[in-house]
Amino acid sequence: MTETAAPLKTKCSAAPVSVSRDLTLLLSASVAEDGTDFVATDGCGAQGKNWDVERAFADAVEKVDGLPDGFRFHDLRRYFASVLIAGECE
């Protein structure tokens, strides 16, 4: 796998992130299928662009009931940051 492009800002940035076994298997299969280190690709093996992820996210949001109007990909970042903070990472 590729290394982090820049040094992490804090020690908490290196904290492990728990993901489900199902997600781990999906991500592993995706990387193996494309033969790259990228989870999001353009379909040809090159790294996916921001708008590719945003477009896929917008399509997925339409299929999920109960999300607030205007829910964006960036909202996941805020949610996950709150989860990490609640975990009292020092």
C-alpha positions as CSV (number, residue, x, y, z in Angstrom):
1,M,0.0,0.0,0.0
2,T,1.1,3.6,-0.5
3,E,2.4,5.7,2.3
4,T,0.7,8.8,3.7
5,A,1.6,11.7,1.4
6,A,2.3,14.1,4.3
7,P,3.0,13.8,8.0
8,L,0.0,13.4,10.2
9,K,-1.1,16.5,12.2
10,T,-1.4,14.8,15.6
11,K,-0.8,11.4,17.3
12,C,-4.6,11.0,17.3
13,S,-4.5,11.0,13.5
14,A,-2.8,7.6,13.6
15,A,-5.6,6.1,15.8
16,P,-7.0,2.9,14.4
17,V,-10.4,3.1,12.8
18,S,-12.8,0.2,13.3
19,V,-14.7,-1.0,10.3
20,S,-17.0,-4.0,9.9
21,R,-15.8,-7.3,8.4
22,D,-18.2,-6.8,5.5
23,L,-16.7,-3.4,4.6
24,T,-13.2,-4.8,4.9
25,L,-14.0,-7.6,2.5
26,L,-15.6,-5.2,0.0
27,L,-12.6,-2.8,0.1
28,S,-10.2,-5.7,-0.3
29,A,-12.1,-7.1,-3.2
30,S,-12.2,-3.7,-4.9
31,V,-8.5,-3.1,-4.5
32,A,-7.7,-6.7,-5.7
33,E,-10.1,-6.3,-8.7
34,D,-8.5,-3.0,-9.9
35,G,-4.9,-4.2,-9.1
36,T,-4.1,-0.8,-7.5
37,D,-3.8,0.7,-4.0
38,F,-6.8,3.0,-4.7
39,V,-10.2,2.2,-3.2
40,A,-11.9,4.7,-5.5
41,T,-10.8,4.4,-9.1
42,D,-12.0,5.8,-12.4
43,G,-12.8,2.3,-13.7
44,C,-9.4,2.2,-15.6
45,G,-7.3,1.8,-12.5
46,A,-6.3,5.4,-12.1
47,Q,-7.1,7.2,-8.8
48,G,-10.7,8.5,-8.7
49,K,-11.4,12.2,-8.7
50,N,-13.3,14.1,-6.0
51,W,-16.3,14.6,-8.3
52,D,-16.5,10.8,-9.0
53,V,-16.8,10.1,-5.3
54,E,-19.3,13.0,-4.9
55,R,-21.4,11.7,-7.8
56,A,-21.4,8.1,-6.4
57,F,-22.3,9.4,-2.9
58,A,-25.2,11.5,-4.3
59,D,-26.6,8.5,-6.0
60,A,-26.2,6.4,-2.8
61,V,-27.9,9.0,-0.6
62,E,-31.0,8.9,-2.8
63,K,-31.4,5.2,-1.9
64,V,-31.1,5.7,1.9
65,D,-34.2,6.6,3.8
66,G,-34.1,9.0,6.8
67,L,-31.1,11.1,5.9
68,P,-31.6,14.9,6.3
69,D,-32.2,17.0,3.2
70,G,-29.0,18.2,1.7
71,F,-26.9,15.4,3.3
72,R,-23.4,15.6,1.8
73,F,-20.2,13.5,1.7
74,H,-18.5,16.1,3.9
75,D,-21.1,15.4,6.6
76,L,-19.7,11.9,7.0
77,R,-16.3,13.5,7.9
78,R,-17.9,15.7,10.5
79,Y,-19.9,12.7,11.9
80,F,-16.8,10.5,12.1
81,A,-14.7,13.3,13.7
82,S,-17.4,13.5,16.4
83,V,-17.2,9.7,16.9
84,L,-13.4,9.9,17.3
85,I,-13.7,12.8,19.7
86,A,-16.2,10.9,21.8
87,G,-13.7,8.0,21.9
88,E,-11.5,10.3,23.9
89,C,-8.4,10.0,21.7
90,E,-5.5,11.7,23.4
